[in-house]
Amino acid sequence: MGEHGPSADGLEGVVAADTELSLVDGAAGELVIRGWPVGALAASGRFEDALALLWEGRRATDDDVARLGAARAAGWPRVERAVGAHADPTVALRAAAAAVDGPEQDDGLGLVALVGLTTAAWARWRSGQPLVAPDPALDHAQDLVRMIRGAADPARGRALGRYLCTVCDHGMNASTFAARVVASTGSDTASAVVAGIGALKGPLHGGAPGPVLDMLDAIGAPERASGWIAAELAAGRRIMGMGHRVYRVRDPRVAVLEAAIAELTASASGDPATAGRLALARAVEAEAEAALARRKPDRPLKANVEFATAVLLDAIGIPREAFTATFAVGRVAGWIAHVAEQRAVGRLIRPASRYVGPRQG
Ligand code: COA
């Protein structure tokens, strides 16, 4: 049998920690962030509200906006020097966090600034335009949009703020678990963030929204969705943006992001193409859901957050290669909150394994 009893593949259903940070109700399709329904938190459109809520259990003040602005200004010279070193922005993020040294290893706000700055600078560099330095007077999301697009855009900044709040935390997801394992060893916050980025990078976790946009482009029109999906499934491939370990109903974050898309589309920054893409995404979702229900009648496979993420981040003007990095810009708030919570627990995370190998002699 080995060290301990039977193994749980993928640790499905295993409770790894008590947390006050977020509740994911997979049957009801509900996400609560430290007492707030995710839609209510996201409605603020200001990432600092998610940060203050997760880290200190309160709404943000102007001082919080100023402190994160100052952290961006302080972190910029290092980010500016490093930009262009990596063709993949999640590798750039991993490298940036890995290089953090000395007392800065436990500077949570500095790490939040670093992840945001690296993502924005990478996106700007990718577009071939001169880099834009941060403006500490703006809130995080507004400033990152300004750094990416070269000019402030309040509607897009608010849309990004809503996205970052929506994805700031999500129970014991793989990257949060990875960060907590690192924190449980007594290691530093930067190392936990590096672990989080490494886990988020994979296509089964944070790597899906870029491929979702590729899929929407490949399908092109709603009437082509059914044939395209059937061919993918016949080839043994998964439909990106569908399915979830916990949700058995539609991911509640999809509706929150759809509201952000609608608000952006109706604003002065709105692009009519976005409404068309949202309609296509909904048609593809409906086809995928029906095809997966036929294929897996016992396992409800519904849309996850990545469907709406792809449409929203594209409308904000973020290149699809940087979608996963943008996910990290929001989720780093949750990782660092979990690091603090794990430190308070103060016990090493060290599960058991079951030995199924040979014995000699
Ligand atoms: N397309 C096709 N089939 C899917 C599927 C998808 N998107 N998601 C799950 N399935 C199938 C699996 O192939 C598996 O079938 P099998 O038992 O015949 O092997 C079955 O449904 C159960 O899936 P499982 O891998 O046990 O689910 P999980 O809880 O381990 O995985 C995800 C959850 C999210 C990793 C999975 O649904 C997936 O790969 N989705 C696509 C990637 C994605 O959108 N990721 C972003 C998550 S927010």
Boltz pocket constraint, residues with backbone or C-beta under 6 A from the ligand:
constraints:
  - pocket:
      binder: B
      contacts: [[A, 10], [A, 203], [A, 204], [A, 205], [A, 206], [A, 208], [A, 237], [A, 238], [A, 239], [A, 240], [A, 241], [A, 242], [A, 243], [A, 244], [A, 245], [A, 246], [A, 292], [A, 296], [A, 299], [A, 301], [A, 304], [A, 305], [A, 306]]
      max_distance: 6.0
